[in-house]
Amino acid sequence: MDSAAVPDGDGGKSIEPQPEVDGSVITIPTLSVTEAEEEEADADAVDDAIDPAQLSAPKKRNRRGKKSTASRGPTALPKNRGNGFEDPPMTPDEAMEEKQEIYSPRIQSCIQRFRSRRRLQLPRTTYFDEYLFLGGVDTKQGAYSGLDPKELKQLTPAQRREATARDVVYEGTGGGDRFHDGDETKWAVDFAGVAAGFLSRAIIPLTGLLTGPMEDAIDVIENFLRYVLHHDVCPEYEENVKEALKVCLMAREEWPMLNSLQTALPGLFNFAATELFSKTDPDAWALDLFQIPDGFDAKSVFYSAITMLDDAKVFEHLVGNAVELVNQYECTLEITKVNLPTKELIERFQKLAITTDGNKKIRLMPLGKLTLIPAVIEDGWVEPDIQHPLQGEIELYFEQNILVNLKPGMKMTLEICELGADVRFVKHIRKIVPSFYTFLAQELMVHFRAPQENDRPAPSVHNPTAEDNQPVEE
C-alpha cells in the first residue's frame, strides 16, 4: 500500500495510507509527456479534417431578424398598433423644428408631415388627394420622385421629407389656374367648406356610398383636421377647423339615413296616389327594393290613409267629389320642418287593417308631414333663369319610416302633383342631398387644361383631313 502526506492538525504532514490497485483487474494507462502530445495532435488533426459532404452542401445564410421597436428609433410605435392614424411622439429637436421652421409655409408643411407620419395606403391616399385638390393643393407626383434610395438615406428626416414631398401649396402663379395661388380675391381659407364639398359630392363616386369605404373616407379627413388642431397649425382658423369636424359628424349621421330611404320610398300613400291620379313611371322608384304588398289596391290605401288623418278640409275635398289632377311640376325644395305623426295618430293607424281579395291584411304606416320651401341645388350647370313654381312653403305627406330619416336642411328635387285644396303627392324624387351639401367651383378644374395657341388650320367641311396633313413637329 502506498502512502501520501497530508497536513495534520499541528501544521505538520502525516502519512495517509493509499489503497492498493490490482493491475490485473483494472488497467491503468500511463502516458508519458511525448505520448500525450502525440495523441492531442492526432485529435486536432481529426477536428481539422474536412468532410467532403460539407463542401457540396450550400452554406446557410443568417436570416436577419425583424427590427425591434427600439431599434427603429426613439419615437417609433409598434407596427400593429391602431389603424395608422396614431401620432407618434416627437423628439425635442422635432418639436423645436416644428415651431420655428416647419410652419413657415404652414399648411404645406402640415400636409407633408401628416402624410409622412401616417401609414396612408390605397384607397385612403386617393381620398386624401381628392380632398386636397378641392382645397387648391397640387398633389401630383413631384419632379424629384426618382431619387436614389441610397441618396435618401444620407439625408436627415426633414430633408428626406422635403425631397420626397408631392403636396404643394403655391403662393404665386406657379400653380396656374387650377390651384391656390394666394390671391384672396379668388381663394378663401375655408376648412368647413372644403370638407362639406368633399363629403357631400366627391365621396359618392369614390366610395359608392358603401359603408366601409365611406367610413374610411370620413376617417381620413377627420384625422387630418384633428392633426391640424393638435399641432396648432393655424390658430386663426381654429373655429373653422372645428366646424369642419362637425361636418364629418354630420356625414356619419346623414348618409346612412339617406341610404335607408332606398327601401322606404315612395311609401304606399304616394305610390297609391300616383296610380290613381297620374301615370306610373316604372323607372321612378327602386321598386326592386321597395316592397309592394300582395293584393295592393291603390284606392283602398289612399282613401283609408286620408280618413285616418282626420283633416276635415282634405276629407271634404277628396271624398264624394270627382277629383282630378290639377297641376304637375318639378322643383327643388328644402326641408324646414319634419312633423312626425302624433301618438294619437299612431294608435289610430295601428287599429287600421285593409283586407285584400286574398283575405290578406295590409297595415299602413302612420303619416306625417314635411314642411318645405323653394331652394336651389348647385351642381356647376348653368340653369335657365325661370320662376320657381312655388312662392311659399308647402306640406307633403310621407310615412313615419321615411320622416325619421329626413332632417331640416336637406334638399330634394322632386316631381309634385296637385289635387286642389292644398292636397299634393310626390310622383318622383330625382335627388336628395344632405344638409351640408356644398358645391365647390374647384370641381370644374379637374380636367382643365390651359388653352395654347395653335396656328395650324383646324379640320373643316372643305378640308376634313387638315390635321392629318400637318408635318410632325420634331
PEURFEN-V986620 format. One line per field, one symbol per residue. phi: phi as a letter, one per 20 degrees, with the letter a starting at -180 (. if undefined). Layout:
phi->???
This chain:
phi->.eccecfdfeneddedfdfedeffecedfcdefffffffffffffffefdfgfffefffeeffffffffffepfdfdgfeemdndfeffdfgfffffffedgefefffffffffffedefcfefffffffffffeneedffffdfeffgffffeefgffffffdfcdcdfdbefemeecgcnfffdccfbfffffffffdcfffffdmlfgfgfffffffffffffffffelfcffdgffffffffffffffeeffffffffedfenfffffffffdbefdfefceffdeeeffmfcffffffffffffldffffffeenceecfebbbdbdcdfdbddfffffffffffeebeeefeldddeefgeccddccgbcdfbneeefedfffddcecccebfffeffdcbgofdcdbdddddnllecbeebdebccffegbedffgfegdfcffcfbeefefbfebfdfffeffffe
